[in-house]
Amino acid sequence: MKALIRIKESCGLTVISTKWTYKEFDEFTIRYGLSEPVITKDLIGCWAKTRENDCRRTFYG
């Protein structure tokens, strides 16, 4: 996550919302009990359920 943020910053992009989203996702994966750095369809489905206020475009981003 940190590397992706650095890449976006080096391209001149504003990353404040990316940082918050990554922080929230990281906290979710800890609660979820993720033990391997693998993103599965089930993991994303469970996370999507916690993002009920996000529109599809926001969640996709």
C-alpha positions in Angstrom: 0.0 0.0 0.0 2.8 2.4 0.9 4.5 1.7 -2.5 1.3 2.4 -4.4 0.8 5.7 -2.5 4.4 6.7 -3.3 3.9 5.9 -7.0 0.7 8.0 -7.1 2.4 10.9 -5.3 5.3 10.7 -7.7 2.8 11.2 -10.6 1.5 14.3 -8.9 -1.8 12.8 -7.8 -3.6 13.8 -4.7 -3.7 10.7 -2.5 -5.5 11.8 0.7 -8.6 9.7 -0.1 -6.4 6.8 -1.2 -4.6 6.9 2.2 -7.9 6.8 4.1 -9.3 4.0 1.9 -6.2 1.9 2.4 -6.2 2.5 6.1 -9.8 1.4 6.3 -9.1 -1.7 4.2 -6.1 -2.5 6.3 -8.1 -2.3 9.5 -10.9 -4.4 7.9 -8.4 -7.2 6.9 -7.1 -7.3 10.5 -10.6 -7.7 11.9 -11.4 -10.2 9.1 -8.4 -12.3 10.2 -6.5 -12.2 6.9 -3.3 -14.2 7.4 -1.9 -14.2 3.8 -1.5 -11.1 1.6 -4.1 -12.4 -0.9 -7.2 -10.6 -1.9 -10.0 -13.0 -2.6 -13.5 -12.5 -4.0 -14.9 -13.5 -0.5 -12.8 -10.9 1.2 -13.9 -8.1 -1.2 -17.5 -9.2 -0.8 -17.3 -9.0 3.0 -15.6 -5.6 2.7 -18.2 -4.3 0.3 -20.9 -5.1 2.9 -19.2 -2.7 5.2 -19.2 0.1 2.6 -22.9 0.5 2.3 -22.6 4.3 1.9 -20.3 4.1 -1.1 -21.7 4.2 -4.6 -20.5 1.6 -7.0 -18.0 4.0 -8.7 -16.5 4.9 -5.3 -16.1 1.3 -4.3 -14.6 0.3 -7.7 -12.1 3.1 -7.3 
